[in-house]
Amino acid sequence: MQENKYLVVDANVSLTAYEEYTTSDSDADRKAVAVEPAFTLEMVFDITLWEDGWKRNVLLVSLSALLFVLRTVAYLLRQEQQHRNAQEIANCGGGPSAFRPRERV
């Protein structure tokens, strides 16, 4: 990303559950953990978790909201780049003063 901005996606999963999943030889031992309901429940009961993250420029989102958030970030970055391009074009052309009507002689 531009200007030393970072977007970090961290999917928290129990290390023990992940290790059991990856080292298991049978599909029966591989079980999915319902992370989304647990996340939602925690956000309902502990609003300070979200607030603390926000104060640190960390946005906690559920899996179902992640794609929406990523698309929003991409859109905002495109808008920012378009604004910079427009500023650069305006600066090359003399800026707004270059479009002033000429005085009649």
Buried (B, 14 or more C-beta within 10 A) or exposed (E): EEEEEEEEEEEEEEEEEEEEBEEEEEEEEEEEEEBEEEBEEEBEEEEEEBEEEEEEEEEBBBEEBEEEBEEEBEEEBEEEEEEEEEEEEEEEEEEEEEEEEEEEE
